Amino acid sequence: MCGRTACSLGADNLRRACAYRDRGGRRRQPEWIGGERYRPSYNKGPQSSGPVLLSRRHLQQDADSSERVLMDMRWGLVPSWFKQDDPSKMQYNTSNCRSDTMLKKSSYKGALLKGKRCVVLADGFYEWQQQSGVKQPYFIYFPQTKDAVAEEKEGDEEWRGWRLLTMAGIFDCWEPPAGGEMLYTYTIITVDASKDVSFIHHRQVRADREAGGQMPAILDGDEAIRKWLDFAEVPTQEAVKLIQPTENIVFHPVSTFVNSIRNNAPECLTPIELGAKKEVKATPSSKAMLGWLKNSQEGSPQKKENDLPRWTSQFIHSPSPKKTSAGILQQWLGKEGEPAAKKRKA
């Protein structure tokens, strides 16, 4: 399943990271629809709002279906046919949608057949391993390269920052029975966990053990994203073939600091060492994360945008560790031994 994500890029950088080429080969950034509502977060859970990509044709009937827009939607799908006046009265959880039942359950089938496909954007997602009564969290994301922290030059067209994780989703639009503002919501499609992630699930005591572990359906590459979003050119029966587990992911253990949804800070992503005697060394992805976290914490006046969340009273801060996340990560990366952020074989 997918119960927690992180998306910490600021609004302008998020648009740049989502740049794509249109049918004419021109490089474009998607327009933000309702972008003023977006707030970066290191610890995002269901019922919060998050950024998704979708085809502009859903909002403008004469638009090219390959054109993309960004919207800030609420996580947890509310079907358009829901008749009560308060979405919170729904009796079931729609934050995740299993791929093997999405064309059977009424909550998702109608929206999916109407082409309401979206791409949910995140730095990565969290998964927990339960062992000896302790829930150990892991952060899972796309492999990163040195370009993720390379110095950007003025006029750079290509995004050189963090490669966002692109998860397949379904969205719907609900209108209150008594009238009012339309509510856009989404669900993340899940598939059987890949071999790399299944090691986490296999050590869990799960109530649904017979169903096996689940992970988000990840769309790897712009061609997969194009086919998933372009509902006018790619019918449902073709698009669902894209929904498969991927092996192109890496992960590392993180502090139980992330276990509380109230904690929203870079410490949520910082790699930790499991076991005092186990030594680790840096990998390209973990080096990229080091630079990325350090850049996000600098708060340099030269930066055009602060990628840190703008804290509000809704976030309650727990006491931070004595060391900063960047310092902990630097110490973690400076050791030698087996890499922690790497693909694991079953």
C-alpha angles and dihedrals in degrees: 000000000000114000104154136027140174127225109168104158116115118246098262094047091046090058091049091049089054096052114138141173118257126216090279093054094251117142112238139176117223118249116248112237109197090353092155088076095058118109123181115236140184092200116036123171137180116297090033122106123254141171121270135175122227141160115279089226089076087067101030117034096204094049124111106265091222092062113101133213133186121231133179105229135175117255111239117060119246108196116232089237095058105125105193121097096236122053090204087071091072109123098213139054116253100172090106131034121199112229093222093059104030092101091048105047116080092220091068109016097075095048093044094050089050089057096250093155123150140174117236113214126214143146084238142299137261128239128184130221114203113211128159090349094306124114107218112194125215129194114223123196146141117290109267130212133207087269088074089075101024116132109261119227125216110270095023108158099190121071108245099182135087115334106235121227108243114208126187114243144169122226136191138185120232126194119200110247090235092049130255140119117350114246118219115201137169144199128210115235114229132202136186109295116263120242091260094057099032091080087072093051095043090064094049127098097228128184088214096045092139089061093054128222121313132207134181117282101248122205106213113202138004095276091059090046091049093052093046094050100039097080093164093060101029115052122216095257090057096041095054089061086072091064103097138123115270130213093199096099138099132198145185136193117262135193122282082241085096092057090085113069087211091070111086112167140105089271086077090070101035113118116239134196117248110213123014093244096049114097124198137190135210124277125194090258095049091046088053091051091051092055092042094052092044091051092049091052099046096078089200114190087225091064113103091211137025108229093195116100116262098241119227132182091270090075117077112199120219117208110282123230115268091250120062119246091247090052093048090048092048090053091047092050093046095066128091130231137063117359115248097197101063142100114283123209119225 
